[in-house]
Amino acid sequence: MLVLLLLAGAPAPAAPIAHREVLPNGLVLLVAERPGVPIVAVRAFLRAGASFEPTDRPGLANLTGALLTRGTARRSGPEIDAAIEFVGGSLESGASRDGLSASLFVLKRDLGLGLDLLGEVVLSPTFPEAELKRAVSQIQAAIKRSEEDPGTVASRALARLVFASHPYGRPVEGTIESVGQLTRDDVVAFYRGHVRPDAAIVAVVGDVTVDEARREVLARFGGWPRPAPPPLPRPAEARATTPRTETIAKDLTQATIMLGRPAIRQVDPDYFPLAVASYVLGGGSASRLYARVRDEGGLAYAVYAYVSPGRYGASFAASAQTRAGEVPKVVDILRDELGRMVREPVSEDELRLAKDYLVGSFPLRLDTTTKVADFIVAIEEQGLGLDYADRYKASIARVTAADVQRVAGRFFGPDTFSQVVVGPTK
């Protein structure tokens, strides 16, 4: 979710943010030249996330992602770790809702070694049985710990309600039970079925030219053959769901409240006024929710609202943490403020503050090569185009108070939200 939020505030850069080309085997290469920046970040993204796993194998993509760096045809996991640590770099892998990824961070002088390692973990992972058992135990332990965090519990429950019958409704990590049932055969089959060059993106960012990046990437990935069968179908777009309510009992003094509903991706023109509306409602200390719930009522320390777009669906949510006895009052305020966004136009000051923040804060979010690599991979995978930053700035600038109210009417109707409360039931 953090990478996708970066997409919500991109002003126009002085030059194209990256070069894009498609290699002969279908792999998309993105290069962002940053002369004088000695650290090179490389990110390989593979369209093989949790949204692609079988419905009876929750957590399979996450386990596969965790195992990519734990052994290849040439090196064991500890040997990979030692090689990258010797040059002071890092090589990590994992999974999200939409893809597997392997991320390299290394000095320019060590880029050759780093890309050798990256090529190995993407093209020839061996998924050793001992490493799989270790990863399963680690994932199960992490899931167990997360079940003690009311925010995580609420987020997972809300996803089930908002994305009912869609892959986004399932936790990427799976469950303790489902992960324990996964086998090496499952991992190998998932990898072989989804990891292929024409479903891959490689982004290179740092003190490297397009020609250098192309030559180095071709040397490691150019011989990766494109399979004859076409890629497996992508998941369907998430559809609207019927609002539901769920209360999860926890022996706590505080309660976590989340309201959510389906929203829209950045490809919809209404996304831009929705981003502005979201900020006005709950984007910071000057937001309406913050003023009513925290400043005026003293009912909660944290309250916010946000849009969360993904490749195959999006959601809008509002959340607050409050004392157990104040839950009904806070829920009423959240729903009342949603309704007020529909009934009343935002003020010119609110509109200006939201637009200034969304545009002005973006440069701070691309201040490292790693962040740039994440951003350009995200806009490529989302199908937004490398000019998205320019279009976003212009689109935000055109948003009017009438646009915000119109979009609020489309998405902020209080009765259209599912609701989750995690905390004491009395």
N, C-alpha and C positions, 0 to 999 in steps of 0.2 A: 504494500500500500504506500510507503514513503516515496518511492520512485515516481509513482503516478501522481502524487500531489505536486511534485516538481513541475508537472505539465501545466498546472493551473495558474501560472503567472509569468509567461515567457515574453519579455519585450524584444524588440527587433535588434538583432546583433549587427555589428558593423559589417560583417561579411558572412557568407553561408557558414553555418555551424559545422558542417562536415562535408566531405566528398563521399559520394555513393557510387558503387558499381556492383554488378553481378558477375561473379566468376563463371567460367565455363560449366562447372558442375552445379550451378544454381545457388551457391553460397553468396550471401549479400555481405559485401565488405564496406565498412564505414570508417573513414579516416578523418580525424580532427587534428590538424597540424597545430602544435603549440610550441613554436621555436623558443629555446631558452629554458623550457621546463624539463629538468633532467629525469623526472619520474614518468615512465610510460605505463599507462593503464590499458589493459586489453580485456575485453569481455566477450566471451562466446556464449550466445544465447541459442538454445535449441527448443523448437516448438514441441515440447513434450512434458508439460506440467501436469498438475493434479487434475485439471479439466479433461485430460486425455486418458486417465487411467480407468480400468474397468470399475463399474459400480460396486462390485464385490471385492475390490482390492484397495480400500481407502488407505492412503499413506504410501502407495507404491512409488509414485514419482519422487516423493520426498526421500524415501530410502535410496532410490537409485541415485539421486543427486548427491546424497551424503557419501556414497561409495565411489564416485567417479575418481576421487583423488586417493583412494585407498589401495591402489595396486593397478599396474598396467602390464602389458606384455614384456616390458623391459625392466620395470622397477617395482619394488614393493612400496607400500604406503610410507613406511619410515624412510626409505631411500628417497622418495619424492620430497618428503618434508626436509630431509637433510640437505638436498641439493638446492632447494629454493631458499632455505634459511641461511645457507652458507654465503649467499650473495645479498642477504638482507632484504629479500623480497617476500612476497606472499602469493599463494595459490590456493584458492578456496572454491568450493562447489556447493550447490544446493538446488532447491526447487521452489517454485512459486505456483500460484494457480495456473499460470499460462505457460511456463517453460522451465527447463533445466538450464542452469548457467554455471560457467566456470570463469572465475575472475582472477586475472594476473596483475600484479603490481610490482614493478621492478625498475631499477636504474637503466637508462638507455644502453649503457655499456654491456649490460647483462641480458638484453632483450632476446638475443639468440637462444641462450639457455632457457629463458622463461618460456619462449614460444615452443621450444622442443618439448618441455614438460606439458604445456597446455595442449599441444597436439596429441601427446600420448594419452592424457586423461580423457580427451574427447573421442579419439579414434580407437583406442585399444584398451579400455578398462577391462579388468579381469574379474572383478567382484568376488574376491576371495571369501570363502565360507566363514573363516574366523573373523574377518573384518565385518561381514554382514551380521554375525551374531553380536559383535560388540556394538555396532551401530543401532541394531534393534533395541538393545538394552538402554543405550543412551537416549534414543528417541522416546522410549516408554517412560524413562525417568523424567524427561523434560515435559512430556504430556501430563504426568502426575503432578509435577510442580505447578504447571500452568493452571491446573484445576483448582488451585488454591487462590488464584488471582481473580477477583470478581469481574474485573474489566474484560479479561480474556473469556471468561465463562459467558458473560453477557454478549460479547461480540459474536461468539460461535452460535449462541442461541438465536441471535437476531439474523445471522446469515441463513440459518435453517428456515426461518419464517419468510424472509425477503426473497430468497432464491430457492424456494421449495421446488423439488424435482429437477433442479439444475445443479451441475457440478460445483458451482460457487457456494452452494449451501453446505458442502462438506468441508471439514477442516483439512488443510493441506497436510498436516501431520498425521492424519488418520486418528484412530483411537488405540488405546493400549491393547485391546483385544485384536483389532484388525492388523496392527503392525506385527504382533506376535505370530500371526499366521502366514506372513509373507515368506517366500522361499527364494533361494538363489535363482531357480528356474523362472519365477515370476519377474525378477529384476532383469534377467537376460532377455526374456521375451519382450518386456516393455522397451528396453534399450534398442533391441534390433527392430522393433516395429515402428519406432518414432524418430530415432536419431539418424539423420540423413542430411546431406549438404544442402538440398533444396528446401530444407526447413530450418536453416541455420543462419545466424547473423554473427559476424565478428567485427567488433569495433576496436579501433586502435587510436589512442589519444596521447599526445606528448610531443617531444622533440624528435619527430620522425616525419619524413615527407611521404606523400602519397605513393611515389615510386618505391621507396624503401619498404613501406608497409605492404604494398602489393607483392613485392618480391619475397618478403619474409613469410607472408601468409600463404602464398602459393607454394612455397617450399615445403610447408607442413600440411596444408590442406588441399592443394591443387590436385593431388592424386586420389582424393577421396571420391570414389565412384558414386554417381547418382543411381539409385536402384531403378529397375525398369518399372515396377508398379508405381502408380502415383501415390503421394502422401495420403495417409488415412484422413477421413473427413474431420474438419474442425468441429468443435462443439457448437451447438445451436445457440443463438442469442437468447439471453434470459428474457422471460415474459413476465407480465404483470401478475401479481399474486393477490389473494384475498387477505386483508389485514387480520392478524391474529394476536393474541396476548398470551404471554407465558411468564409465570413467576417461579423462580428457582430459589428454594429455601437454603440459606446459609446462616450459620450462627455468627453474625457480625453486628457491630454497632452502626455501621454505615450501609447504605443501599446504593447500588448502581442502577441507573435508569437509562434505557436506550430506546429511542423511537427510530424506526427506519422504514424505508420503502424503495422500490425500484426507481432508478433515475435514468440518465442518458449519458452516452459517451461524448467525447470531444468532437466527433464527426457531425453531431447535431448542432445547427446554429444556435439553438436555445441553450447550449451548454454555457455560453459566455455570460448571458444574464443570470443563469443559475449560479455560476461561480460568484458573481457579485452579490446576489441575493443571499447565498450561503454565508458570505463574509459579514454582511449587514446583520444577519440573524444571530450568528454565533462564531464569528471568526476571530475574536480577540477581546481585549479589555474594553473596547468601545462598542461592543456589539449589544444588541437588544437583550439577548438572553443573559449576558454577563451583568448588565445593569439591573435587571429585575431579580434574577435569582441570587446573585452574590452581593452586589452593592446595596440594593434596596432591601432585600429580604434577609440577607445573611444566611441563606439556606444551603449554600453549597460553595465549596472552594473551587471546584472545577466544573465548568459547563461550556459546551461548544457544539458546533454543527459543522458538517463537512460533506463534500461530494467525494465519492470513491469510485472512479471509473476503472473498468477492466476491459480486456480485449473482447469479451463476450457478454458484457453486461455492466451495469453500474448501479450504485445505490446512493441514497442520501440519508444521513443519520443525524440525530441530535442526542446528546448524552449529558448526564449530570450525576454527580455523586453527592449524597445528602444524608442527613440523619434519618434513621429508620422511621421515626414518627412523622417526618415531613414529606414522605413519598407522595401522598395524594396531592398535597399543595404544589409540589414541584412539577408533577405531571400536568396539573391544571395550567400552570404557568407556561410550560413548554408548548402545550397544545394551543393555549390562548395566543402566544406570540406567533406561532405558525399561522393561525387564523388572521392575526392582525396584518401579517405580510400580504395576505390575500385581499383584505378589506381596504387597507390604506397604502397609498404610495409612500415610498421612502423619501426622506428629505434630501435636499441637494447636498447638505453636509455629509450625510451618510453615504450617498452615492459617490461623492468625490473621494472620501476617505477610503472606501472599499477599492475603487479603481486605482487610486494612487498606491495603495499597498500591494495589490495584485501585480501591478506592473513594476513598481519600484523595488520590491524585495527579491525579484528573480536573480539578479547578478550574484547575490550572496549565496545562492543555491547551486552555482556552477563554478565554485572557486577552487576545485581540485580536478585533476585529470580523471579520477574515479567517478566523480559526480557527472562530468561531461560524458564519459563512456556510458554510464547508466541512462542518462537522458537521451542520447541519440539512439541507443538500442530500444528504449521505450517508444519513442515516436516512430521508429521504423516498424516495430511489432504492432503498434496500434494503427498503423496505416495512415498516419497523420501527415507525412511528408516532412522533409528537412526545412521547409519554409514555415513550419508551424509556429515558431517563435514570432516571426513577423506578422503572421495572420492573427495570432492571439492578441498582440498589442493593439492592432487596429480594431479588432472585434470588441475588445474590452472598452476601448475609447468610445465606441459608438453606442454602448449600452445606455439607455435612458431609464428614468424612474418608471415610465410606462412599461418598458420591457421587463423590468424587475417584477412589477406587479402582475403582469401577464403570465410570466413564468411561475411566479408564486401560485397563481391560480391553477396552473397545470400540475404543480408538484407539492404544494404545501398544505393542501386541504387536510386538516387534522384527522379526519376520519379515514384517510387513506394510509395511515401509518400503523405498522405492527409495533408492539410494545413488549419489552422485556424488563423485568425487575429482578435483580439478584440481591438477596439479603434476607433479613428476618421477616417472617410472615405475620408477626404480631406487633 
